[in-house]
């Protein structure tokens, strides 16, 4: 009876969270006059909303831009985050604990506090309307550093010492010894970083004005609120589905590693 109650509650919770996305997916294929009825399954399926979306906005170019920006940021965060995390977990130097707590403190600062100084720097460097202005400010991530630090602490020190005896330098230890043994942490940091950079809207709206360089969230936002959708809800839903698909696919494929890392990581001194 306890299991029946538990699984019933979990099932209800799952349906509650999944229903809006499933409805959005179904409504994007529904005729425009049926969407407002909140019907779960439309009377007929049509690709009209998607065809109109592709006609109205360069969604394909925006998709490529988002993939370039999100993938580059994710790769940079994995590389630099693992390097800093390794230094904070395994290297002995003065001020190590202080640096760690400063990194934690930066996570408490709202993004809006650094927004204006960051924008001024981007303007001074001439990075407006460029991939550099979108990517460079996000290559260092405090959460990634902390997660790598905690995960590297779970790896036996003997493994690192043996690599040093064999002549491995610190970088080779990180990328050839620790990375293969830290797949859950790499996948978790990668998914979180990719999701955050893919869904970022405010910073691209500030930095990018050229439509050819706009990311998908930026273009979809301007499309939905800027009037180009012409109050057609189906077209907006179609754009939202295209925007959400890469994130859903990434989590479906890597959820095992994601859950494993979140379950095994903890705050260790």
N, C-alpha and C positions, 0 to 999 in steps of 0.2 A: 504493500500500500504506500509506503514511503517513496519507493522508486516511482510509482505511478504518479504521485503528487509532484515529485521533483521534475520528472520528465514533462508533465503537463505544464508546469510553470515555465520551464525552459522553452517548450514549444510555443506557448503564448508569447513569451518575450521575443523569440526569434521571428515570429510572424509580425509582431508589432514593429520590429526594426526593418524587416525586409519588405513589408507591404508598400511603403512609399516608393522605393526604388522599382519594385515590380510593376506598380501602377504607372510610374513614369515611363517605363519601357513599353508597356502595352499602349499607353495613351499616345506615345510618339508615332505609333502605327495606325492610330484611329483617325477617322474623318474629323475635321475641325469641329463640326456641330455636335459631336458626341463627347468631346473631352470634358466639357463643363458638367456632364452628368456623373462624373467619377465612376464610370463603368469599368469593372476590372478587365473584362475582355470585350473588345469592340465588335460590332456586328460584322465588320469587314476590315481587312488589313490593307493598308496602303502605304507606299513609300513617298507619298506626296510631300510630307513635311521635310523629309531628308533631302529630296530633290530641290525643294525651294530654299533650304538652308544652304546647299552647295552653290545655288545660283546667286544668293544674296551676299554671301561673305566668302573670302578665301580661306575656308576652314582647313583645307589640305596644307596650305603653306603655314598656317598657324600651328597645326599639329606637328609639322617638322620642326618649327622653331621651339615648341615646348619640349620635344624629345631631345633636341640638341642641348637646350639649357638645363633641363632636369637631369639628363644623363651625365653631363659634364660636372654639374654641381655634386651629384651623387658620387661620382668617381673621385672628385677632389676631396670630399668630406671623408670618404673611406681611407684615402691615402694619408691626408694630413691628420685626421682624427686618430688613426691608429698609431701614427708616429708620436703624437703628443701623449696619447694614452699610454703607450709603452714607456715613454720617458717618466711619466708620473707614477707608474706602477713598478718599474724595475730598476731605474737609474737612481743613484744616490747623489743628491746635490743640495746645496743650501737653498732654502725657500721653496722646496718642493710642495710641502703641505700648504703654504701660503698661496702659491699659484693655483693649487687645486681648489681652495676655498674661494678664491677670486673668480675662478671659472664658474663655480656654483652660483656665486653672487650675481654674475652677469645674466644668469637665466631668470632672475627675478625682475630685471629691468624691462619695462614695456618697450615694444618695438618703436613706438612713437617718439620716445626720448631720443633715440639715435637717428631718427629718420631725416631730420633737417641737416645735421652735420654730415651725415652720409651722402645726402643729395648734393650738398655744396662741394664735397670732395669729388664726386662723380663729374660735376660740371667743370671744376678746375682741371681735372685730368682729360676733359674732352671725351668722355665715354657715354654721353647722351646718344640715344639711338644706336646702340651697339650691343653685341652679345656680351662684351666685357663688362658693361655696366650692369647687366642682369646677373652675371655669373660670379664675378670676383667678390662682391660683398658677402657671399654665402658659402665660400669655400672652407671656412672654419666654423665648426658647430660645437657648442658647449655640450649638448646632450650626447653627441657622438664621442667626444673625448671622455666623458664620464663613463659611458657604457663600455668603451674599449678598456679603460683603466680597470674597471671592475671585472671584466671578463678575463683580461690578461692575468689578473691576480689568482685566478683559478687554475692556471696552467703551471705545472710543477717547475720550480726553479732549476731542478736538475737538468731538464730538457734544454733550457737556455744556456746553462753552464757547459753542457756537452757540446752545444753548437759553437760556443766561444773557444773551447779547446780545439775543435776541428778547424778553427781559423775564420769563422764567420764574423763579419762585422755587424754592427747594430742594425743597419738597414736590411741586411740579408736575413738576420734573425726575425725581423718583423715580417718580411714578405715571403720568406721561404720556410720559416718554422712556425711562426705564430698564426699567420693567415690560414694555412691549411687546417689548423686545429681550432679555428675560431669562426667556422662557417655560420653557426647560428647568430653570432654577434654581427658578422658582416651583413648577413641577409636582413637582420632586424634594423640595423642602422641604415642600410640601403633602402629598405621599404619606407621607413619613416622620413628619410631625407627626400626620396623621390616624391612621396606624397606631398610633403610640405612645399617643395619647389614647383611641382606640377600645378598645385592649387593656388599658388601665390598670385594675387591680383593687384594689391595696392602698389607694390614696388614697380611692376611693369607699367602700370598706369602713369606713374610719375616719370619714369626714365624713358619709355618708348612712345614716340609719336608717329613713327613711320609704320603704316599698316603692314608692310612687307616683313617687319620684324616683330610684330605683335605675337604674344603667346596665346594659346587657346583660351585660358580663363579670361585674359584681358579682352580678347576679341568677342567672346561669348557674352561677357558682361556689357560691353559697349553695344553689342547687337541686341541684347534683351532690353536694355534701358534707354538706348539711344534713338529708338524709333524705327530702325531698319527692319525689325521683325514685324512691323505694322500691326501690332496687337494680336498676332497669330500665336496662340499658345502652343499649338503643335510644333511649330518651327523652333520655338524656345526649348521645348522638351527634347526635340531631336538633337539640338546642340548640346543640351545638358547630358544626354545619354552618351554621345561621342566623347564628351569631356571626362565622364566617369569611367568609361570602359578600361583604359590602361591601368588605373589604380585597382579596380576590381580584379583584373587579370593577374596583376603582380601579386596581390595578396592571396588569391586562390592557389597559385603555383608555389608560393613560398611560405604559406601559413604554418607548416610544420616546424620550420626553422624559427619562425617568428615567435611562436608559442614556447618553443624549447628555450630560446634565449631569455624571454621575459620571465620564465619560471625559474631558470637557474641563476640569473643575475641577482646580486644583492650588494648592499653597501658594506665594503670591507675596508678596514683601516690598514 
